[in-house]
Amino acid sequence: MDTVIPILPQLKRLHSSNALWFYFCEDLTVINLNNLVNGLAKFNPKKHLWMGFAQVDQEPSIIHHFAFAENPKSFKYPLFRAGFAMTASFLSKLPPHEAESRSEFSIDPSHELAMYVGVNHPLKNESKIFCRKKGKNCGSYPSAQSPCEPPLAKEEIYFVVKTCHKYHDTRVPFVQKTWGSDAKYLEFFSDVHNESIPTTGVGINNTERGHCAKTMKILKLALSRISKNYRHVRWVVLADDDTILGVERLLSLLACFQTDAVVGERYGYNVRGMGVGYNYPTGGGGIAFGVDTLSDIVQSCHCPAKDSPDDMVLGMCLSSLGIPLIHSPLFHQARPADYAESYLQVEKPISFHKHWNIDPLTVYQKWFADTDSKLVHTEL
């Protein structure tokens, strides 16, 4: 998902004198133009207005840097795929681009836009014009991405799970008894070898954060495995040991893409500024590497330090190599509770991340067990 903040000054400069409204949407937004025009006609375009389908956090969210922690439901931000609109008058009064948040990271453009606009100009909730789902008078509403047919075969994905000895008895069994049981090829890579699981020791000591050297070694080993034993594999999916995902949905999604790309949840670093920024695949929700990318990545991507942030190093390297990084909103870096309910209702997710303050088995059963083919065992 891309931030819209950098284009606002351009819209203001080019069109503030010849437009009354600015309307924003995504490529999967469905628009009923007559309803949209009629809905906006009820409001005075000379007033400072912005409106959409308002969503709120149910609890303080890590992806929003725990903003408004004392009352997260007090802050509204738009559901982008439902569409939203600003009057030209409102746009002309927005602060300069340089006055926005000093955060260098772009994680959730919708929330970041509302923060940029400011708490003194709250989003007006017009859910009968900008709807969560199709309705009689809706001006626009979200649609879901159509699954690609036929889906990949299970034999075409090789799952590699990054773990460490600390979690061999807790997180690893969860993977084995839930989504891991639905994967044809799955291998655990750890700092130490453990024959009982089994895990493959990568020969690199675990670090508290970053894990760059470990990740690059895992990708190198994965490429070697594919070249020797799994030539029919088309995708390597790198997951954490606390990633919670649905294999069947992933098979349908990856069937949509060529294997010369990387697919996952895309974050941005310094992409709102005028400097040299880049996108990167955030790793917690899983990263899918097309097999045609692996050789270049293994040969060209190097870690400044053993504990450098692996996903950001990958992002810089993908950019320099010209390898496409495809964003899918179906991957999630955080827990379900960290996202607005309306956002998660747009289409079925592929993954979540973290076991913190949740029962991961309950999350798996609620979101993924209906499409994954094997019965979930509860004796965790």
C-alpha positions in Angstrom: 0.0 0.0 0.0 1.4 3.4 -1.0 1.3 6.6 0.9 -0.7 9.5 -0.6 0.9 12.3 1.3 3.6 13.2 -1.2 1.1 13.8 -4.0 -1.1 16.2 -2.0 1.1 19.3 -2.7 1.0 18.4 -6.4 -2.8 18.1 -6.4 -3.0 21.4 -4.6 -0.7 23.2 -7.0 -2.2 21.7 -10.2 -5.9 21.4 -9.5 -7.0 23.4 -6.4 -8.4 26.2 -8.8 -10.3 23.9 -11.1 -11.7 21.2 -8.8 -14.2 21.2 -6.0 -13.5 17.7 -4.6 -10.6 15.3 -4.6 -11.6 11.7 -4.5 -9.1 8.9 -3.6 -9.5 5.1 -4.0 -7.6 1.9 -4.6 -7.6 -0.3 -7.7 -10.1 -2.7 -6.1 -12.5 0.0 -5.1 -15.9 -0.3 -6.8 -17.4 3.1 -7.8 -21.0 4.0 -8.6 -20.4 7.4 -10.1 -24.0 8.6 -9.9 -24.3 7.7 -6.2 -20.9 9.3 -5.5 -21.7 12.6 -7.2 -25.2 12.7 -5.6 -23.8 11.9 -2.2 -21.1 14.6 -2.4 -23.6 17.2 -3.7 -25.3 17.2 -0.3 -22.2 19.0 1.2 -20.9 22.5 0.7 -17.6 22.1 -1.3 -16.4 25.5 0.0 -16.2 24.1 3.5 -13.1 22.4 4.9 -14.3 18.7 4.7 -12.8 15.3 4.4 -14.9 12.2 4.6 -14.9 8.5 4.2 -15.7 5.2 6.0 -14.2 5.9 9.4 -12.4 3.1 11.2 -10.8 3.0 14.7 -8.3 0.8 16.6 -9.9 -1.5 19.1 -6.8 -1.3 21.3 -3.4 0.4 21.1 -1.7 -0.9 18.0 2.0 -1.5 17.3 1.6 -0.7 13.6 0.3 2.7 14.7 3.1 3.2 17.2 0.5 2.8 20.1 -0.9 6.2 19.2 -3.8 7.4 21.4 -3.0 4.6 23.8 -5.4 5.8 26.5 -8.3 5.9 24.1 -7.5 4.4 20.7 -11.2 4.5 19.6 -11.1 8.3 19.7 -9.1 8.6 16.5 -10.7 8.0 13.1 -8.9 7.1 9.9 -10.4 6.1 6.5 -10.8 2.7 5.0 -8.8 3.4 1.9 -10.5 0.8 -0.3 -13.9 2.2 0.5 -12.7 5.5 -1.0 -12.5 8.9 0.6 -12.9 12.5 -0.5 -11.5 16.0 0.4 -12.8 19.4 -0.7 -10.4 21.5 -2.5 -10.8 24.1 0.2 -9.7 21.5 2.8 -6.7 20.4 0.7 -5.5 24.0 0.3 -5.4 24.4 4.1 -3.3 21.3 4.8 0.1 21.9 6.3 3.2 21.7 4.0 4.5 18.2 3.3 7.6 19.0 5.4 5.4 19.5 8.5 4.2 15.9 8.6 5.3 13.3 11.2 9.1 12.9 11.5 8.7 9.1 11.3 10.9 7.7 8.6 8.7 4.6 8.2 5.5 4.2 6.2 3.5 1.3 7.6 -0.2 2.2 7.3 -0.8 5.0 4.9 -4.4 5.5 6.0 -3.5 6.1 9.6 -0.5 8.2 8.6 -2.7 10.4 6.4 -5.1 11.0 9.3 -2.2 11.8 11.6 -0.8 14.3 9.0 -4.2 16.0 8.7 -4.2 16.3 12.4 -6.6 15.6 15.3 -8.1 19.1 14.9 -9.6 18.0 11.6 -11.2 14.6 12.3 -12.4 12.5 9.4 -16.2 12.8 8.9 -17.8 9.4 8.9 -20.1 9.1 5.9 -20.6 5.3 5.7 -23.7 5.6 3.5 -21.6 7.1 0.7 -18.3 5.3 1.4 -19.4 1.9 2.4 -17.7 -1.1 3.9 -19.7 -3.4 1.5 -22.0 -3.1 -1.4 -25.2 -1.2 -0.7 -28.1 0.5 -2.6 -26.9 4.1 -2.3 -23.1 3.5 -2.0 -20.9 5.8 -3.9 -18.0 3.4 -3.5 -17.1 0.3 -1.6 -14.3 -2.3 -1.4 -14.1 -5.5 -3.5 -11.8 -8.4 -2.8 -9.1 -9.7 -5.1 -10.3 -12.6 -7.2 -8.4 -15.9 -6.6 -6.2 -17.0 -9.4 -7.1 -20.4 -11.0 -5.8 -22.9 -10.9 -4.0 -22.5 -7.6 -0.4 -23.7 -7.2 0.1 -27.3 -6.1 1.5 -27.8 -2.6 4.6 -29.3 -4.2 5.4 -25.9 -5.7 6.1 -24.1 -2.4 9.0 -24.7 -0.1 8.5 -23.3 3.3 11.5 -22.3 5.4 10.9 -21.3 9.0 13.3 -19.2 11.0 13.6 -20.3 14.6 16.1 -20.6 17.5 16.7 -23.1 20.3 14.7 -20.9 22.7 11.5 -21.7 20.9 12.0 -25.4 19.9 9.5 -26.6 22.5 6.9 -23.8 22.2 6.6 -22.1 18.8 7.8 -24.9 16.6 5.1 -27.4 17.8 2.5 -24.9 17.0 3.7 -24.6 13.4 3.9 -28.4 13.1 0.4 -28.9 14.3 -1.4 -26.1 12.4 -0.3 -24.6 9.1 2.9 -26.7 8.9 0.9 -29.9 8.7 -0.7 -28.6 5.4 2.7 -27.8 3.8 4.3 -30.4 1.5 7.8 -29.1 2.0 8.8 -27.4 5.2 12.1 -27.0 6.9 13.0 -25.4 10.2 16.3 -23.5 10.3 17.8 -22.7 13.7 21.0 -21.6 15.4 21.4 -25.2 16.5 20.6 -28.6 15.1 17.8 -30.5 16.8 17.2 -34.0 15.4 13.9 -34.5 17.2 12.1 -31.7 15.3 14.3 -31.8 13.1 15.9 -28.4 12.7 18.8 -27.5 10.4 21.6 -25.6 12.2 22.8 -22.7 10.1 26.0 -22.2 12.1 25.2 -18.6 13.1 24.5 -17.7 16.7 21.1 -16.2 17.4 20.8 -12.4 17.8 18.2 -10.4 19.7 17.1 -8.5 16.6 17.9 -8.1 13.0 18.9 -11.7 12.1 20.3 -10.6 8.7 23.2 -13.0 8.5 20.9 -15.9 9.6 18.3 -15.0 7.0 20.8 -14.8 4.2 22.3 -18.1 5.1 18.8 -19.6 5.1 18.1 -18.3 1.6 21.4 -19.7 0.4 20.6 -23.1 1.9 17.1 -23.0 0.4 18.5 -22.3 -3.1 20.8 -25.2 -2.7 17.9 -27.5 -1.7 15.8 -26.5 -4.6 18.7 -26.8 -7.1 19.4 -30.4 -6.0 16.1 -31.9 -4.8 13.1 -29.7 -5.6 13.4 -28.4 -9.1 9.6 -28.3 -9.4 9.4 -25.7 -6.6 8.3 -22.2 -7.8 8.3 -20.3 -4.6 10.3 -20.2 -1.3 8.2 -18.8 1.6 10.2 -17.5 4.5 8.3 -17.4 7.8 9.0 -16.8 11.4 8.3 -19.4 14.0 5.4 -17.2 15.3 3.9 -16.6 11.9 0.3 -17.8 11.7 -0.8 -18.4 8.1 -3.1 -20.2 5.8 -1.4 -22.5 3.2 -4.4 -22.9 0.9 -5.0 -19.2 0.5 -1.3 -18.7 -0.2 -1.5 -21.3 -3.0 -4.2 -19.2 -4.7 -2.5 -15.9 -4.3 1.0 -16.9 -5.6 -0.7 -18.4 -8.7 -1.3 -14.8 -9.7 2.4 -13.9 -10.1 5.5 -14.7 -12.1 8.5 -16.2 -10.2 10.7 -13.2 -11.0 9.3 -11.2 -8.1 9.0 -11.1 -4.3 5.6 -10.9 -2.7 4.6 -9.9 0.9 3.5 -6.9 3.0 5.5 -3.9 1.8 6.6 -1.2 4.2 8.5 1.9 3.3 11.6 3.7 4.6 11.9 7.4 3.8 9.5 7.1 0.9 7.6 10.2 1.9 10.7 12.4 1.8 12.8 13.8 -1.1 15.8 11.7 -0.2 16.7 8.2 -1.3 14.1 5.9 0.2 13.1 2.3 -0.5 10.4 -0.2 0.1 11.0 -3.5 1.9 9.1 -6.7 2.6 8.3 -6.9 6.3 9.1 -10.4 7.4 6.8 -11.4 10.2 3.8 -12.2 8.0 5.9 -14.2 5.6 7.8 -13.3 2.5 7.4 -15.3 -0.8 10.5 -15.4 -3.0 10.0 -16.4 -6.7 12.7 -19.0 -7.4 14.0 -16.9 -10.3 15.0 -14.2 -7.7 17.0 -16.4 -5.3 20.3 -16.7 -7.2 20.7 -12.9 -7.6 19.7 -12.3 -3.9 22.1 -14.9 -2.5 25.0 -13.6 -4.7 24.4 -9.9 -4.3 22.7 -9.2 -0.9 25.2 -8.7 1.9 24.6 -7.8 5.6 26.4 -4.7 7.0 26.4 -6.6 10.4 25.2 -9.9 11.6 22.2 -8.3 13.4 21.3 -5.8 10.7 17.5 -5.7 10.0 17.1 -8.5 7.5 13.9 -7.2 5.8 15.3 -3.7 5.3 18.6 -5.0 3.9 16.5 -7.2 1.5 14.5 -4.1 0.5 17.6 -2.1 -0.4 19.0 -5.1 -2.3 15.8 -5.8 -4.2 15.7 -2.1 -5.3 19.3 -2.2 -6.5 18.8 -5.5 -8.4 15.5 -4.2 -10.0 13.6 -7.2 -8.6 9.8 -6.3 -8.2 8.5 -6.2 -4.7 4.8 -6.8 -4.9 2.6 -5.6 -2.0 -0.3 -7.8 -0.8 -2.5 -6.5 2.0 -3.3 -10.2 2.8 0.0 -10.5 4.7 0.0 -9.0 8.2 3.0 -8.1 10.3 1.0 -8.0 13.5 -1.9 -9.7 15.3 -5.5 -9.4 14.3 -6.2 -7.2 17.3 -3.7 -4.6 15.8 -6.0 -3.9 12.8 -9.4 -2.3 12.5 -12.2 -4.8 12.3 -13.5 -3.2 9.1 -10.1 -3.5 7.4 -9.9 -7.3 8.1 -13.5 -7.8 6.8 -12.6 -6.6 3.3 -11.0 -9.9 2.3 -9.7 -13.0 3.9 -6.1 -12.7 5.2 -3.2 -15.0 4.4 -1.1 -14.4 7.6 -0.7 -12.8 11.0 2.3 -12.5 13.2 3.2 -12.7 16.9 1.9 -14.8 19.8 2.0 -11.9 22.3 -1.2 -11.7 24.5 -3.1 -14.1 22.2 -3.8 -17.8 21.9 -2.3 -18.5 18.5 -4.3 -21.7 18.1 -7.6 -19.7 18.4 -6.3 -17.2 15.8 -5.5 -20.1 13.4 -8.9 -21.7 13.9 -10.8 -18.5 13.4 -9.0 -17.2 10.4 -7.4 -20.2 8.5 -8.6 -23.6 9.6 -11.7 -23.4 7.4 -9.6 -23.4 4.2 -6.6 -25.4 5.3 -7.3 -29.1 4.6 -6.1 -30.9 7.7 -7.8 -31.1 11.1 -6.2 -28.9 13.7 -4.8 -30.7 16.7 -5.5 -29.0 20.0 -3.1 -30.8 22.3 -0.5 -28.0 22.2 
